[in-house]
Amino acid sequence: MTTTPTEPARVHRDQLTFTLYGTFVMWGWFLYSFNPSVPLLTADLGIT
């Protein structure tokens, strides 16, 4: 008795999922692009 392989179920991503992906990507981009300038800003503004 043999079974035929079936195709795995595909995941359907809706518009909300893509919106959340985009939001998280932009948030991560903002955090990681702003982070290197923090030491420069603290030195310039005299914040300890």
JOHU-V31459 format. One record per backbone hydrogen bond with DSSP energy under -1.0 kcal/mol. CO is the residue of the C=O (numbers start at 1). NH is the residue of the N-H. E is the energy in kcal/mol with one decimal. If there is no record, write none. Layout:
BEGIN
((CO,NH,E) (CO,NH,E))
END
This chain:
BEGIN
((14,18,-1.9) (15,19,-2.2) (16,20,-2.5) (17,21,-2.6) (18,22,-2.4) (19,23,-2.2) (20,24,-2.6) (21,25,-2.4) (22,26,-2.4) (23,27,-2.4) (24,28,-2.4) (25,29,-2.5) (26,30,-2.5) (27,31,-2.5) (28,32,-2.6) (29,33,-1.7) (30,34,-1.9) (31,35,-1.6) (34,37,-1.1) (35,38,-1.2) (37,41,-2.4) (38,42,-2.6) (39,43,-2.0) (40,44,-2.3) (41,45,-2.6) (42,46,-1.0) (42,47,-1.7))
END
